[in-house]
Amino acid sequence: MSELMQYFKASSDMRVWLVQVFVVVFATVSVNYMLMRLLDGVKRVVQKTASLWDDALINAARLPIRLFAWVWGLSVAAHILHGVSEFSVFEYTPQVRQVAIIFILALLLVRLVRNAESVWMNPERGPSSMDPTTAKAIGKLLRLSVIITAVLVVMQTMGYSVSGVLAFGGIGGIAVGFAAKDLLANFFGGMMIYLDRPFKVGDWVRSPDRQIEGTVEDIGWRLTRIRTFDKRPLYIPNATFASIAVENPSRMTHRRIYETLGIRYADGQHMAAICDDVRAMLKSHPDLDDTQTQIVHFVEYGASSLDFMIYCFTRTTDWVTFHAVKEDVLLKVMAIVHQHGADFAFPTRTVHVEGVESLLAPESSRR
């Protein structure tokens, strides 16, 4: 028994401290394994619940728990080696352990915030779910706060004065502001996008001032990434959106059909009846919104046609469905025109040549 107890006391004997270090490392591995199996069991239990937050917490805690077990075990092993080694590096074991624990806590919070973004955007939450743009903005702010706080705590732990650092930051902030004014402009531009929300991730946007059109894929603190319709990525500094007009077609309530069609001059007597029938067709069409403006009128004597205008709005805003509805409307207009014995005009020109009538007259009439 006395021989066994000597392995639990500090000793310079190599056989003793080697056994102690081995036991500490083995215990660390064993505890790590048991903690992971325990988390797996808890995860299987919480997966049966309707809440998404418990899953987010467990997934976020898996890596920090493993790191915490290894940091604690290795710090104990380093303490044992410090008693038998002449290396001064082991004197910093307590400080290193504190910094590592702060890092692990910050990692836990960052992973928890990242998982919380998925929970906030989950459609299963129904009306309480956030749009991706808002969720990512809140997540970035929280992660930035955690990282800044962790850095300040680490500096305080290492003996640096946080108040002195903050004072230096206030003095040096002016120089940094001048040196990085474009970066700051993009940062505040991104913040304005998050606050004003002229568009969000997934929206189709375009600018009449610039050649910008596509689907928003990501809104960062410095750049906004837009995927153009030919599938090329377009990276735009956020400060640009403060000086240009941005159109968001994704938020339109209807899509407009606006066409000018022309019939032959010879069919002018049918124009009023054609307009009346087209107007009735638009009124009764199930895919057109009759509460919006609908116009069908004879509008112009064209160069080779009598023109009438069709102006109406579809109920759908989907691009593909809109074109299917527009096709159906135009086919119905074509059928109405043909029902009246009329036809659409095409460009024609009449040339009048003086004296040609006499040349074309029969020879007997010219005597």
HUZI-V276987 format. One record per residue. N is the residue number from 0. RES is the residue in three letters. PHI is phi in radians with two decimals (none if undefined). OMEGA is omega in whole degrees, 0 to 359 (* if undefined). Layout:
# HUZI-V276987
n = (N	N)
res = (RES	RES)
phi = (PHI	PHI)
omega = (OMEGA	OMEGA)
This chain:
# HUZI-V276987
n = (0	1	2	3	4	5	6	7	8	9	10	11	12	13	14	15	16	17	18	19	20	21	22	23	24	25	26	27	28	29	30	31	32	33	34	35	36	37	38	39	40	41	42	43	44	45	46	47	48	49	50	51	52	53	54	55	56	57	58	59	60	61	62	63	64	65	66	67	68	69	70	71	72	73	74	75	76	77	78	79	80	81	82	83	84	85	86	87	88	89	90	91	92	93	94	95	96	97	98	99	100	101	102	103	104	105	106	107	108	109	110	111	112	113	114	115	116	117	118	119	120	121	122	123	124	125	126	127	128	129	130	131	132	133	134	135	136	137	138	139	140	141	142	143	144	145	146	147	148	149	150	151	152	153	154	155	156	157	158	159	160	161	162	163	164	165	166	167	168	169	170	171	172	173	174	175	176	177	178	179	180	181	182	183	184	185	186	187	188	189	190	191	192	193	194	195	196	197	198	199	200	201	202	203	204	205	206	207	208	209	210	211	212	213	214	215	216	217	218	219	220	221	222	223	224	225	226	227	228	229	230	231	232	233	234	235	236	237	238	239	240	241	242	243	244	245	246	247	248	249	250	251	252	253	254	255	256	257	258	259	260	261	262	263	264	265	266	267	268	269	270	271	272	273	274	275	276	277	278	279	280	281	282	283	284	285	286	287	288	289	290	291	292	293	294	295	296	297	298	299	300	301	302	303	304	305	306	307	308	309	310	311	312	313	314	315	316	317	318	319	320	321	322	323	324	325	326	327	328	329	330	331	332	333	334	335	336	337	338	339	340	341	342	343	344	345	346	347	348	349	350	351	352	353	354	355	356	357	358	359	360	361	362	363	364	365	366)
res = (MET	SER	GLU	LEU	MET	GLN	TYR	PHE	LYS	ALA	SER	SER	ASP	MET	ARG	VAL	TRP	LEU	VAL	GLN	VAL	PHE	VAL	VAL	VAL	PHE	ALA	THR	VAL	SER	VAL	ASN	TYR	MET	LEU	MET	ARG	LEU	LEU	ASP	GLY	VAL	LYS	ARG	VAL	VAL	GLN	LYS	THR	ALA	SER	LEU	TRP	ASP	ASP	ALA	LEU	ILE	ASN	ALA	ALA	ARG	LEU	PRO	ILE	ARG	LEU	PHE	ALA	TRP	VAL	TRP	GLY	LEU	SER	VAL	ALA	ALA	HIS	ILE	LEU	HIS	GLY	VAL	SER	GLU	PHE	SER	VAL	PHE	GLU	TYR	THR	PRO	GLN	VAL	ARG	GLN	VAL	ALA	ILE	ILE	PHE	ILE	LEU	ALA	LEU	LEU	LEU	VAL	ARG	LEU	VAL	ARG	ASN	ALA	GLU	SER	VAL	TRP	MET	ASN	PRO	GLU	ARG	GLY	PRO	SER	SER	MET	ASP	PRO	THR	THR	ALA	LYS	ALA	ILE	GLY	LYS	LEU	LEU	ARG	LEU	SER	VAL	ILE	ILE	THR	ALA	VAL	LEU	VAL	VAL	MET	GLN	THR	MET	GLY	TYR	SER	VAL	SER	GLY	VAL	LEU	ALA	PHE	GLY	GLY	ILE	GLY	GLY	ILE	ALA	VAL	GLY	PHE	ALA	ALA	LYS	ASP	LEU	LEU	ALA	ASN	PHE	PHE	GLY	GLY	MET	MET	ILE	TYR	LEU	ASP	ARG	PRO	PHE	LYS	VAL	GLY	ASP	TRP	VAL	ARG	SER	PRO	ASP	ARG	GLN	ILE	GLU	GLY	THR	VAL	GLU	ASP	ILE	GLY	TRP	ARG	LEU	THR	ARG	ILE	ARG	THR	PHE	ASP	LYS	ARG	PRO	LEU	TYR	ILE	PRO	ASN	ALA	THR	PHE	ALA	SER	ILE	ALA	VAL	GLU	ASN	PRO	SER	ARG	MET	THR	HIS	ARG	ARG	ILE	TYR	GLU	THR	LEU	GLY	ILE	ARG	TYR	ALA	ASP	GLY	GLN	HIS	MET	ALA	ALA	ILE	CYS	ASP	ASP	VAL	ARG	ALA	MET	LEU	LYS	SER	HIS	PRO	ASP	LEU	ASP	ASP	THR	GLN	THR	GLN	ILE	VAL	HIS	PHE	VAL	GLU	TYR	GLY	ALA	SER	SER	LEU	ASP	PHE	MET	ILE	TYR	CYS	PHE	THR	ARG	THR	THR	ASP	TRP	VAL	THR	PHE	HIS	ALA	VAL	LYS	GLU	ASP	VAL	LEU	LEU	LYS	VAL	MET	ALA	ILE	VAL	HIS	GLN	HIS	GLY	ALA	ASP	PHE	ALA	PHE	PRO	THR	ARG	THR	VAL	HIS	VAL	GLU	GLY	VAL	GLU	SER	LEU	LEU	ALA	PRO	GLU	SER	SER	ARG	ARG)
phi = (none	-1.14	-1.18	-1.25	-1.19	-1.19	-1.36	-1.77	-1.94	-1.15	-2.62	-1.54	-1.20	-1.03	-1.10	-1.30	-1.27	-1.16	-1.15	-1.09	-1.11	-1.09	-1.12	-1.11	-1.14	-1.11	-1.14	-1.10	-1.10	-1.15	-1.11	-1.06	-1.11	-1.16	-1.11	-1.15	-1.15	-1.14	-1.11	-1.08	-1.14	-1.14	-1.13	-1.11	-1.28	-1.30	-1.13	-1.43	-1.56	-1.47	-1.29	-1.70	-1.26	-1.14	-1.11	-1.11	-1.18	-1.16	-1.12	-1.27	-1.49	-1.04	-1.17	-1.03	-1.14	-1.10	-1.14	-1.09	-1.09	-1.22	-1.11	-1.16	-1.15	-1.20	-1.18	-1.15	-1.10	-1.13	-1.12	-1.13	-1.18	-1.10	-1.32	-2.08	-1.97	-1.66	-1.22	-1.36	-1.11	-1.25	-1.22	-1.63	-1.03	-1.05	-1.15	-1.10	-1.11	-1.12	-1.12	-1.13	-1.16	-1.08	-1.07	-1.15	-1.11	-1.12	-1.11	-1.06	-1.17	-1.12	-1.15	-1.14	-1.13	-1.10	-1.19	-1.13	-1.01	-1.12	-1.17	-1.10	-1.57	-1.13	-1.16	-1.17	-1.34	1.26	-1.10	-1.40	-1.27	-1.60	-1.33	-0.99	-1.12	-1.15	-1.08	-1.18	-1.12	-1.11	-1.09	-1.13	-1.10	-1.16	-1.14	-1.10	-1.12	-1.10	-1.15	-1.11	-1.09	-1.11	-1.11	-1.14	-1.15	-1.10	-1.12	-1.14	-1.14	-1.44	1.73	-1.45	-1.44	-1.17	-1.09	-1.15	-1.13	-1.13	-1.13	-1.11	-1.12	-1.17	-1.27	-1.36	-1.11	-1.15	-1.12	-1.12	-1.09	-1.19	-1.27	-2.10	-1.13	-1.17	-1.10	-1.17	-1.08	-1.19	-1.09	-1.24	-1.10	-1.12	-1.12	-1.15	-1.11	-1.16	-1.42	-1.37	0.94	-1.18	-2.73	-2.37	-1.08	1.75	-1.36	-1.62	-2.21	-2.72	-2.14	-1.25	-1.50	-2.24	-1.48	-2.13	-2.80	2.83	-1.82	-1.24	-1.79	-2.74	-2.06	-1.65	-1.35	-2.03	-2.20	-2.00	-1.74	-2.08	-1.67	-1.22	-1.26	-1.68	1.23	-1.73	-1.36	-2.15	-1.80	-2.12	-1.04	-1.11	-1.12	-1.10	-1.23	-1.40	-2.12	-2.24	-1.51	-2.12	-1.80	-2.05	-1.13	-1.12	-1.73	-1.14	-1.60	-2.52	-2.04	-1.77	-1.86	-2.39	-2.33	-2.06	-2.04	-2.28	-1.90	-1.18	-1.09	-1.20	-1.81	-1.07	-1.18	-1.68	-1.04	-1.10	-1.16	-1.12	-1.10	-1.09	-1.19	-1.15	-1.08	-1.17	-1.11	-1.11	-1.13	-1.71	-1.21	-1.21	-1.66	-1.91	-1.54	-1.35	-1.45	-1.64	-1.11	-2.25	-2.25	-2.40	-2.59	-1.24	-2.09	-2.83	-1.54	-1.40	-1.12	-2.45	-2.73	-1.72	-1.72	-2.25	-1.87	-2.09	-2.42	-2.80	-2.26	-1.49	-1.31	-1.48	-1.95	-1.18	-1.10	-1.21	-1.11	-1.00	-1.18	-1.15	-1.16	-1.09	-1.05	-1.09	-1.11	-1.17	-1.14	-1.16	-1.12	-1.05	-1.12	-1.12	-1.06	-1.24	-1.07	-1.55	1.28	-1.77	-2.63	-1.35	-1.51	-2.28	-1.00	-2.32	-2.51	-1.87	-1.90	-1.81	-2.00	-1.16	1.48	-1.24	-1.15	-1.20	-1.25	-1.54	-1.18	-1.08	-1.10	-1.16	-1.37	-1.61	-1.41)
omega = (180	178	178	183	181	180	178	179	177	183	176	179	183	181	183	185	174	177	179	179	179	180	180	181	179	179	178	179	181	180	178	180	181	178	179	178	178	178	178	178	178	180	178	180	185	177	179	180	181	183	178	184	179	175	180	181	181	179	179	186	186	182	178	179	178	179	179	179	180	179	180	180	181	177	175	178	178	177	178	181	179	180	183	183	179	180	182	183	181	178	182	181	180	180	179	178	179	179	180	180	177	178	181	178	177	178	178	182	179	178	178	178	180	177	178	176	179	179	181	183	184	181	179	179	177	184	182	180	181	172	184	182	180	181	180	179	179	180	180	178	180	179	178	178	180	183	180	179	180	179	179	179	178	179	177	179	181	174	178	179	180	179	177	178	179	178	177	178	178	179	182	181	180	179	179	180	178	183	185	183	178	178	179	178	178	179	180	173	176	178	179	177	179	183	183	178	174	175	179	179	181	180	172	183	174	180	175	180	182	177	181	176	179	182	181	179	183	176	180	179	181	185	169	181	180	177	181	184	172	171	175	177	179	183	186	174	184	180	181	184	178	185	180	174	181	177	181	180	180	182	176	180	180	169	188	168	182	183	173	183	182	175	183	176	181	181	184	180	181	187	182	180	179	179	179	181	178	179	178	179	178	181	184	183	185	183	177	181	183	175	177	183	175	184	171	183	170	190	188	166	182	181	180	182	169	190	171	187	173	183	181	184	176	177	183	172	179	187	182	180	178	181	175	178	180	177	180	179	182	176	178	176	178	179	179	179	181	178	180	179	180	179	180	182	172	185	177	179	178	181	179	180	182	177	182	180	181	179	182	181	178	184	182	181	180	179	*)
